[in-house]
Amino acid sequence: MKKQFFIPACVLIIAAIVFVVFALNHPELSFPWSVQVTHIIYGIYIDVIVLLIVMAFRKNAKRLYPFILASELGGVFFLVQSILTVIPQGEPNWYLPIALAFNIVAIILIVVQRKMDRSDAE
């Protein structure tokens, strides 16, 4: 286990728990921006925690692995946001194109990583 990734992940998890407890005790407070922005911030926060935990337990991560994982997590997050927005509201949104863009970036990074691995093997 790599402590340089695990300790920040634990700190972020504790901060999230403290935030949720505070938010449950103070329902009168709110953010000054829209719910969509709040969901994006929550999603990015969760993505960072998952990325740090995966990197902490990964034995030998390739050079581009954190970027590939981050772009895949972003794609999944925006895809879920698209589904949750379209089903209740019934209108198109801008989450799906962002999810596709994240997946395209991940595919490009995977191709680059494979080419780097081949050049290192030779």
DSSP file with accessible surface (Angstrom, degrees, kcal/mol):
  #  RESIDUE AA STRUCTURE BP1 BP2  ACC     N-H-->O    O-->H-N    N-H-->O    O-->H-N    TCO  KAPPA ALPHA  PHI   PSI    X-CA   Y-CA   Z-CA
    1    1 A M              0   0  128      0, 0.0     2,-0.7     0, 0.0    56,-0.2   0.000 360.0 360.0 360.0 136.8    0.0    0.0    0.0
    2    2 A K    >>  -     0   0   60     54,-2.2     4,-1.9     1,-0.1     3,-1.2  -0.841 360.0-161.8 -98.7 115.2    1.3    3.4   -0.9
    3    3 A K  H 3> S+     0   0  147     -2,-0.7     4,-2.1     1,-0.3    -1,-0.1   0.777  84.2  69.7 -68.8 -26.4    0.8    5.9    1.9
    4    4 A Q  H 34 S+     0   0  130      1,-0.2    -1,-0.3     2,-0.2    52,-0.1   0.728 113.6  30.0 -68.0 -17.1    1.1    9.0   -0.3
    5    5 A F  H <> S+     0   0   55     -3,-1.2     4,-1.4     2,-0.1    -2,-0.2   0.732 118.7  54.0-103.4 -34.2   -2.2    8.1   -1.9
    6    6 A F  H  X S+     0   0   64     -4,-1.9     4,-2.4     2,-0.2     5,-0.2   0.901 103.8  53.2 -72.3 -41.8   -4.0    6.3    1.0
    7    7 A I  H  X S+     0   0   98     -4,-2.1     4,-2.4     1,-0.2     5,-0.2   0.942 110.0  46.8 -63.8 -46.4   -3.6    9.1    3.6
    8    8 A P  H  > S+     0   0   52      0, 0.0     4,-2.5     0, 0.0    -1,-0.2   0.897 111.2  53.7 -62.9 -33.8   -5.2   11.8    1.4
    9    9 A A  H  X S+     0   0    0     -4,-1.4     4,-2.3     2,-0.2    -2,-0.2   0.927 109.3  47.7 -63.8 -42.3   -8.0    9.5    0.5
   10   10 A C  H  X S+     0   0   43     -4,-2.4     4,-2.5     2,-0.2    -1,-0.2   0.901 111.0  51.0 -64.6 -40.2   -8.7    8.9    4.2
   11   11 A V  H  X S+     0   0   87     -4,-2.4     4,-2.6     1,-0.2    -2,-0.2   0.922 110.9  48.7 -63.1 -42.3   -8.6   12.6    4.9
   12   12 A L  H  X S+     0   0   42     -4,-2.5     4,-2.2     2,-0.2    -2,-0.2   0.885 110.9  50.5 -65.7 -37.6  -11.1   13.2    2.0
   13   13 A I  H  X S+     0   0   63     -4,-2.3     4,-2.3     2,-0.2    -2,-0.2   0.929 111.5  47.6 -66.1 -43.4  -13.4   10.5    3.3
   14   14 A I  H  X S+     0   0  107     -4,-2.5     4,-2.6     1,-0.2    -2,-0.2   0.921 111.5  51.0 -63.3 -41.6  -13.4   11.9    6.9
   15   15 A A  H  X S+     0   0   46     -4,-2.6     4,-2.5     1,-0.2    -1,-0.2   0.897 109.7  50.7 -63.0 -38.4  -14.1   15.4    5.5
   16   16 A A  H  X S+     0   0   30     -4,-2.2     4,-2.6     2,-0.2    -1,-0.2   0.912 110.1  49.1 -65.8 -40.8  -17.0   14.0    3.5
   17   17 A I  H  X S+     0   0  100     -4,-2.3     4,-2.5     2,-0.2     5,-0.2   0.935 111.9  48.4 -64.4 -43.6  -18.4   12.3    6.6
   18   18 A V  H  X S+     0   0   91     -4,-2.6     4,-2.6     1,-0.2    -2,-0.2   0.920 111.8  50.7 -61.8 -41.3  -18.1   15.6    8.6
   19   19 A F  H  X S+     0   0   80     -4,-2.5     4,-2.9     2,-0.2    -2,-0.2   0.925 110.5  48.1 -62.8 -44.7  -19.8   17.5    5.7
   20   20 A V  H  X S+     0   0   76     -4,-2.6     4,-2.5     2,-0.2    -2,-0.2   0.925 112.3  48.7 -64.0 -43.1  -22.7   15.1    5.6
   21   21 A V  H  X S+     0   0   77     -4,-2.5     4,-1.6     2,-0.2    -2,-0.2   0.935 113.8  46.8 -62.3 -43.5  -23.2   15.2    9.3
   22   22 A F  H  X S+     0   0  102     -4,-2.6     4,-0.9    -5,-0.2    -2,-0.2   0.925 112.5  50.0 -63.2 -43.4  -23.1   19.0    9.3
   23   23 A A  H  < S+     0   0   40     -4,-2.9     3,-0.4     1,-0.2    -1,-0.2   0.874 108.8  51.8 -65.7 -36.4  -25.5   19.1    6.3
   24   24 A L  H  < S+     0   0  133     -4,-2.5    -1,-0.2     1,-0.2    -2,-0.2   0.837 111.6  47.3 -69.6 -29.4  -28.0   16.8    8.0
   25   25 A N  H  < S+     0   0  111     -4,-1.6    -1,-0.2     1,-0.2    -2,-0.2   0.598 117.4  43.0 -85.3 -12.7  -28.0   19.0   11.1
   26   26 A H    ><  +     0   0   70     -4,-0.9     3,-1.4    -3,-0.4    -1,-0.2  -0.563  59.6 158.7-132.0  71.4  -28.4   22.2    9.2
   27   27 A P  T 3   +     0   0  108      0, 0.0    -1,-0.1     0, 0.0    -3,-0.1   0.683  69.3  70.7 -70.0 -13.0  -31.0   21.7    6.4
   28   28 A E  T 3  S+     0   0  133     -3,-0.1     2,-0.2     2,-0.0    -5,-0.0   0.692  84.2  84.3 -76.9 -17.1  -31.7   25.4    6.2
   29   29 A L    <   +     0   0  101     -3,-1.4     2,-0.3    -6,-0.2    -3,-0.1  -0.532  55.6 168.3 -85.4 153.1  -28.2   26.1    4.6
   30   30 A S        -     0   0  111     -2,-0.2    -2,-0.0     0, 0.0    -7,-0.0  -0.965  36.4 -94.9-153.7 169.1  -27.6   25.7    0.8
   31   31 A F        -     0   0   79     -2,-0.3     7,-0.1     2,-0.2     4,-0.0  -0.600  29.2-127.3 -86.2 153.5  -25.1   26.5   -1.8
   32   32 A P  S    S+     0   0  121      0, 0.0     2,-0.2     0, 0.0    -1,-0.1   0.518  87.3  67.7 -80.3  -1.3  -25.4   29.7   -3.9
   33   33 A W  S    S-     0   0  109      1,-0.2    -2,-0.2     2,-0.0     5,-0.0  -0.541  94.0 -75.2-111.8-179.6  -25.2   27.8   -7.2
   34   34 A S     >  -     0   0   56     -2,-0.2     4,-1.8     1,-0.1    -1,-0.2  -0.155  38.4-110.5 -74.8 168.2  -27.5   25.3   -9.0
   35   35 A V  H  > S+     0   0   90      1,-0.2     4,-2.7     2,-0.2     5,-0.2   0.858 116.3  59.3 -66.3 -35.4  -28.1   21.7   -8.1
   36   36 A Q  H  > S+     0   0   69      1,-0.2     4,-2.1     2,-0.2    -1,-0.2   0.916 105.6  48.0 -61.7 -42.6  -26.3   20.5  -11.3
   37   37 A V  H  > S+     0   0   59      2,-0.2     4,-2.5     1,-0.2    -1,-0.2   0.915 110.9  52.0 -64.5 -40.4  -23.1   22.3  -10.2
   38   38 A T  H  X S+     0   0   16     -4,-1.8     4,-2.6     1,-0.2    -2,-0.2   0.926 109.3  49.4 -61.4 -43.5  -23.4   20.7   -6.8
   39   39 A H  H  X S+     0   0   76     -4,-2.7     4,-2.5     2,-0.2    -1,-0.2   0.888 109.8  51.5 -64.2 -37.8  -23.7   17.3   -8.3
   40   40 A I  H  X S+     0   0   30     -4,-2.1     4,-2.6     2,-0.2     5,-0.2   0.933 110.5  48.4 -64.9 -42.6  -20.7   17.9  -10.5
   41   41 A I  H  X S+     0   0   78     -4,-2.5     4,-2.4     1,-0.2    -2,-0.2   0.933 112.4  48.6 -64.1 -43.2  -18.6   18.9   -7.5
   42   42 A Y  H  X S+     0   0   94     -4,-2.6     4,-2.5     1,-0.2    -1,-0.2   0.915 111.9  50.0 -61.3 -43.1  -19.8   15.8   -5.6
   43   43 A G  H  X S+     0   0    4     -4,-2.5     4,-2.7     2,-0.2    -2,-0.2   0.918 110.6  47.9 -63.9 -43.1  -18.9   13.6   -8.5
   44   44 A I  H  X S+     0   0   90     -4,-2.6     4,-2.4     2,-0.2    -1,-0.2   0.916 111.4  52.1 -63.6 -39.9  -15.5   15.1   -8.9
   45   45 A Y  H  X S+     0   0   75     -4,-2.4     4,-2.1    -5,-0.2    -2,-0.2   0.939 111.9  45.0 -61.6 -46.6  -14.9   14.6   -5.2
   46   46 A I  H  X S+     0   0  100     -4,-2.5     4,-2.7     1,-0.2     5,-0.2   0.905 111.3  54.0 -65.2 -40.9  -15.9   11.0   -5.3
   47   47 A D  H  X S+     0   0   29     -4,-2.7     4,-2.6     1,-0.2    -2,-0.2   0.913 108.1  49.6 -59.5 -42.1  -13.8   10.4   -8.4
   48   48 A V  H  X S+     0   0   61     -4,-2.4     4,-2.6     2,-0.2    -1,-0.2   0.925 111.1  49.3 -64.6 -42.0  -10.8   11.8   -6.7
   49   49 A I  H  X S+     0   0   20     -4,-2.1     4,-2.4     2,-0.2     5,-0.2   0.946 113.1  46.2 -62.7 -46.6  -11.3    9.6   -3.6
   50   50 A V  H  X S+     0   0   54     -4,-2.7     4,-2.7     1,-0.2     5,-0.2   0.927 112.5  51.3 -62.5 -42.3  -11.8    6.5   -5.8
   51   51 A L  H  X S+     0   0   34     -4,-2.6     4,-2.6    -5,-0.2    -1,-0.2   0.931 111.0  47.7 -61.2 -44.4   -8.7    7.4   -7.8
   52   52 A L  H  X S+     0   0   30     -4,-2.6     4,-1.8     2,-0.2    -1,-0.2   0.905 112.6  48.5 -65.4 -40.0   -6.6    7.8   -4.7
   53   53 A I  H  X S+     0   0   56     -4,-2.4     4,-1.5     2,-0.2    -2,-0.2   0.928 112.8  47.6 -67.2 -42.8   -7.7    4.5   -3.2
   54   54 A V  H  X S+     0   0   47     -4,-2.7     4,-1.0     1,-0.2     3,-0.3   0.930 112.5  49.2 -63.5 -42.7   -7.1    2.6   -6.4
   55   55 A M  H  < S+     0   0   10     -4,-2.6    -1,-0.2    -5,-0.2    -2,-0.2   0.828 106.4  58.1 -67.2 -28.0   -3.6    4.2   -6.7
   56   56 A A  H  < S+     0   0    1     -4,-1.8   -54,-2.2     1,-0.2    -1,-0.2   0.867 115.1  34.4 -69.1 -34.3   -2.9    3.3   -3.1
   57   57 A F  H  < S+     0   0  118     -4,-1.5     2,-0.4    -3,-0.3    -1,-0.2   0.438  90.4 109.6-102.4   0.2   -3.4   -0.4   -3.7
   58   58 A R     <  -     0   0   96     -4,-1.0     3,-0.3    -3,-0.2   -56,-0.1  -0.636  56.3-153.9 -78.2 128.7   -2.1   -0.7   -7.2
   59   59 A K  S    S+     0   0  178     -2,-0.4     2,-0.5     1,-0.2    -1,-0.2   0.992  79.3   3.6 -68.6 -63.6    1.2   -2.6   -7.3
   60   60 A N  S    S-     0   0  119      0, 0.0     2,-0.3     0, 0.0    -1,-0.2  -0.798  75.8-167.0-130.9  91.9    2.9   -1.2  -10.4
   61   61 A A        -     0   0   33     -2,-0.5     2,-0.0    -3,-0.3    -6,-0.0  -0.566  20.6-123.0 -80.4 138.6    0.9    1.5  -12.1
   62   62 A K    >   -     0   0   98     -2,-0.3     3,-0.8     1,-0.1    -1,-0.1  -0.239  32.5 -98.8 -71.1 171.0    1.9    2.6  -15.6
   63   63 A R  T 3  S+     0   0  140      1,-0.2     4,-0.2     2,-0.1    -1,-0.1   0.897 121.6  34.1 -62.9 -41.3    2.8    6.2  -16.3
   64   64 A L  T 3> S+     0   0   30      1,-0.2     4,-2.4     2,-0.1     3,-0.3   0.416  87.9 103.8 -96.3   3.6   -0.6    7.2  -17.7
   65   65 A Y  H <> S+     0   0   47     -3,-0.8     4,-2.8     1,-0.2     5,-0.3   0.890  78.2  51.5 -57.5 -44.5   -2.7    4.9  -15.5
   66   66 A P  H  > S+     0   0   35      0, 0.0     4,-2.5     0, 0.0    -1,-0.2   0.916 112.7  46.7 -61.0 -36.7   -3.9    7.7  -13.1
   67   67 A F  H  > S+     0   0  129     -3,-0.3     4,-2.3    -4,-0.2    -2,-0.2   0.888 112.6  49.5 -71.4 -37.5   -5.0    9.8  -16.1
   68   68 A I  H  X S+     0   0   21     -4,-2.4     4,-2.3     2,-0.2     5,-0.2   0.947 114.2  45.1 -64.6 -47.3   -6.8    6.8  -17.8
   69   69 A L  H  X S+     0   0   31     -4,-2.8     4,-2.7    -5,-0.2     5,-0.2   0.919 112.6  51.2 -63.8 -41.5   -8.6    6.0  -14.6
   70   70 A A  H  X S+     0   0   39     -4,-2.5     4,-2.4    -5,-0.3    -1,-0.2   0.916 111.1  47.5 -63.6 -41.1   -9.6    9.6  -13.9
   71   71 A S  H  X S+     0   0    7     -4,-2.3     4,-2.2     2,-0.2    -1,-0.2   0.897 112.7  49.1 -69.5 -36.3  -11.0   10.0  -17.4
   72   72 A E  H  X S+     0   0   66     -4,-2.3     4,-2.5     2,-0.2    -2,-0.2   0.918 111.5  49.2 -66.7 -42.3  -12.9    6.7  -17.1
   73   73 A L  H  X S+     0   0   32     -4,-2.7     4,-2.6     2,-0.2    -2,-0.2   0.909 111.3  50.0 -62.4 -40.5  -14.3    7.8  -13.8
   74   74 A G  H  X S+     0   0    4     -4,-2.4     4,-2.5    -5,-0.2     5,-0.2   0.909 110.0  50.9 -63.2 -40.6  -15.3   11.1  -15.2
   75   75 A G  H  X S+     0   0    1     -4,-2.2     4,-2.0     2,-0.2    -2,-0.2   0.927 111.7  46.8 -62.7 -43.5  -17.0    9.4  -18.1
   76   76 A V  H  X S+     0   0   85     -4,-2.5     4,-2.6     2,-0.2     5,-0.2   0.928 111.9  51.5 -65.0 -42.7  -19.0    7.1  -15.8
   77   77 A F  H  X S+     0   0   31     -4,-2.6     4,-2.6     1,-0.2    -2,-0.2   0.951 112.5  43.8 -60.5 -48.4  -20.0   10.0  -13.6
   78   78 A F  H  X S+     0   0   17     -4,-2.5     4,-2.2     2,-0.2    -1,-0.2   0.837 111.5  54.8 -70.6 -28.0  -21.3   12.1  -16.4
   79   79 A L  H  X S+     0   0   75     -4,-2.0     4,-2.4    -5,-0.2    -1,-0.2   0.940 110.2  46.0 -67.1 -43.6  -23.1    9.1  -18.0
   80   80 A V  H  X S+     0   0   70     -4,-2.6     4,-2.9     1,-0.2     5,-0.2   0.921 111.9  51.8 -64.2 -41.2  -24.9    8.5  -14.7
   81   81 A Q  H  X S+     0   0   12     -4,-2.6     4,-1.6    -5,-0.2    -1,-0.2   0.897 108.7  51.5 -61.2 -39.7  -25.7   12.2  -14.4
   82   82 A S  H  X S+     0   0    9     -4,-2.2     4,-2.6     2,-0.2     5,-0.3   0.932 111.8  46.1 -62.6 -44.7  -27.1   12.1  -18.0
   83   83 A I  H  X S+     0   0   83     -4,-2.4     4,-2.1     1,-0.2    -2,-0.2   0.931 113.1  48.9 -64.7 -43.3  -29.3    9.2  -17.1
   84   84 A L  H  < S+     0   0  103     -4,-2.9    -1,-0.2     1,-0.2    -2,-0.2   0.774 115.9  44.3 -69.5 -23.9  -30.5   10.7  -13.9
   85   85 A T  H  X S+     0   0   17     -4,-1.6     4,-1.5    -5,-0.2     6,-0.4   0.873 114.1  46.5 -86.6 -39.7  -31.3   14.0  -15.6
   86   86 A V  H  X S+     0   0   58     -4,-2.6     4,-2.4    -5,-0.2    -2,-0.2   0.918 109.2  53.5 -71.4 -42.5  -33.1   12.6  -18.7
   87   87 A I  H  < S+     0   0  130     -4,-2.1    -1,-0.1    -5,-0.3    -3,-0.1   0.965 117.7  31.8 -64.1 -52.6  -35.3   10.1  -17.0
   88   88 A P  H  4 S+     0   0   99      0, 0.0    -1,-0.2     0, 0.0    -2,-0.2   0.912 131.6  32.9 -74.0 -36.3  -37.0   12.5  -14.4
   89   89 A Q  H  < S-     0   0  100     -4,-1.5    -3,-0.2    -5,-0.2    -2,-0.2   0.742  89.3-145.2 -92.7 -25.2  -37.0   15.6  -16.5
   90   90 A G     <  +     0   0   63     -4,-2.4    -4,-0.2    -5,-0.4    -3,-0.1   0.727  60.0 110.3  71.0  22.0  -37.4   14.1  -19.9
   91   91 A E  S    S-     0   0  110     -6,-0.4    -1,-0.2    -5,-0.1    -2,-0.1  -0.929  72.9-100.4-128.4 152.8  -35.2   16.7  -21.7
   92   92 A P        -     0   0  119      0, 0.0     2,-0.3     0, 0.0    -1,-0.0  -0.289  41.0-170.8 -67.7 157.5  -31.8   16.4  -23.3
   93   93 A N        -     0   0   35      1,-0.0     3,-0.3   -11,-0.0   -11,-0.0  -0.853  34.6-112.8-141.2 177.8  -28.8   17.6  -21.4
   94   94 A W  S  > S+     0   0  129     -2,-0.3     4,-1.0     1,-0.2   -12,-0.1   0.383  93.2  87.9 -97.9   4.8  -25.1   18.3  -21.9
   95   95 A Y  H  > S+     0   0    3      1,-0.2     4,-2.3     2,-0.2    -1,-0.2   0.886  81.1  58.2 -70.7 -39.0  -23.8   15.5  -19.6
   96   96 A L  H  > S+     0   0   73     -3,-0.3     4,-2.5     1,-0.2     5,-0.2   0.930 104.0  49.1 -63.9 -45.9  -23.8   12.8  -22.3
   97   97 A P  H  > S+     0   0   80      0, 0.0     4,-2.2     0, 0.0    -1,-0.2   0.897 111.8  50.7 -60.7 -33.8  -21.4   14.6  -24.7
   98   98 A I  H  X S+     0   0   50     -4,-1.0     4,-2.4     2,-0.2    -2,-0.2   0.919 108.9  51.2 -68.1 -40.2  -19.0   15.3  -21.8
   99   99 A A  H  X S+     0   0    1     -4,-2.3     4,-2.1     1,-0.2    -1,-0.2   0.925 111.0  48.3 -61.6 -43.0  -19.1   11.6  -20.9
  100  100 A L  H  X S+     0   0   97     -4,-2.5     4,-2.3     1,-0.2    -1,-0.2   0.896 109.6  52.5 -64.8 -38.3  -18.3   10.6  -24.4
  101  101 A A  H  X S+     0   0   52     -4,-2.2     4,-2.4    -5,-0.2    -2,-0.2   0.920 108.3  50.7 -64.0 -42.1  -15.4   13.1  -24.5
  102  102 A F  H  X S+     0   0   70     -4,-2.4     4,-2.3     1,-0.2    -1,-0.2   0.909 110.8  49.4 -61.3 -40.8  -14.0   11.6  -21.3
  103  103 A N  H  X S+     0   0   48     -4,-2.1     4,-2.3     2,-0.2    -2,-0.2   0.887 109.4  51.2 -67.8 -37.0  -14.2    8.1  -22.8
  104  104 A I  H  X S+     0   0  100     -4,-2.3     4,-2.5     2,-0.2    -2,-0.2   0.921 109.8  50.1 -64.6 -42.5  -12.5    9.2  -26.0
  105  105 A V  H  X S+     0   0   71     -4,-2.4     4,-2.6     1,-0.2    -2,-0.2   0.927 110.1  51.0 -60.9 -42.2   -9.7   10.8  -24.0
  106  106 A A  H  X S+     0   0    0     -4,-2.3     4,-2.3     1,-0.2    -2,-0.2   0.917 109.8  49.6 -62.7 -42.0   -9.4    7.5  -22.0
  107  107 A I  H  X S+     0   0  101     -4,-2.3     4,-2.4     2,-0.2    -1,-0.2   0.928 111.2  49.0 -63.6 -43.3   -9.1    5.5  -25.3
  108  108 A I  H  X S+     0   0   99     -4,-2.5     4,-2.5     1,-0.2    -2,-0.2   0.928 111.5  49.5 -62.5 -42.8   -6.5    7.8  -26.7
  109  109 A L  H  X S+     0   0   37     -4,-2.6     4,-2.7     1,-0.2    -1,-0.2   0.883 109.3  52.1 -65.0 -36.5   -4.5    7.5  -23.4
  110  110 A I  H  X S+     0   0   56     -4,-2.3     4,-2.5     2,-0.2    -1,-0.2   0.926 110.1  48.6 -64.8 -42.5   -4.7    3.7  -23.5
  111  111 A V  H  X S+     0   0   71     -4,-2.4     4,-2.2     2,-0.2    -2,-0.2   0.935 112.8  47.8 -62.6 -44.1   -3.4    3.7  -27.1
  112  112 A V  H  X S+     0   0   61     -4,-2.5     4,-2.4     1,-0.2    -2,-0.2   0.922 110.8  51.8 -63.1 -42.4   -0.5    6.0  -26.1
  113  113 A Q  H  X S+     0   0   13     -4,-2.7     4,-2.5     1,-0.2    -2,-0.2   0.915 109.2  49.9 -61.5 -41.3    0.2    3.8  -23.0
  114  114 A R  H  X S+     0   0  158     -4,-2.5     4,-2.2     2,-0.2    -1,-0.2   0.898 110.6  49.3 -65.3 -39.4    0.4    0.7  -25.2
  115  115 A K  H  X S+     0   0  137     -4,-2.2     4,-2.2     2,-0.2    -1,-0.2   0.898 111.1  50.1 -66.0 -37.5    2.7    2.3  -27.7
  116  116 A M  H  X S+     0   0   46     -4,-2.4     4,-2.0     1,-0.2    -2,-0.2   0.905 110.3  50.3 -66.3 -38.8    4.9    3.5  -24.8
  117  117 A D  H  X S+     0   0   52     -4,-2.5     4,-1.8     1,-0.2    -2,-0.2   0.899 110.3  49.6 -65.4 -39.8    4.9   -0.1  -23.4
  118  118 A R  H  X S+     0   0  163     -4,-2.2     4,-1.2     1,-0.2    -1,-0.2   0.897 111.0  48.7 -66.0 -40.4    5.9   -1.5  -26.8
  119  119 A S  H  < S+     0   0   69     -4,-2.2    -1,-0.2     1,-0.2    -2,-0.2   0.856 111.5  50.3 -70.1 -30.7    8.8    1.0  -27.1
  120  120 A D  H  < S+     0   0   99     -4,-2.0    -1,-0.2     1,-0.2    -2,-0.2   0.838 107.9  53.6 -71.8 -32.1   10.0    0.2  -23.6
  121  121 A A  H  <        0   0   87     -4,-1.8    -1,-0.2    -5,-0.2    -2,-0.2   0.771 360.0 360.0 -73.6 -25.8    9.9   -3.6  -24.4
  122  122 A E     <        0   0  194     -4,-1.2    -3,-0.1    -5,-0.1    -4,-0.0  -0.015 360.0 360.0 -81.4 360.0   12.1   -3.2  -27.5
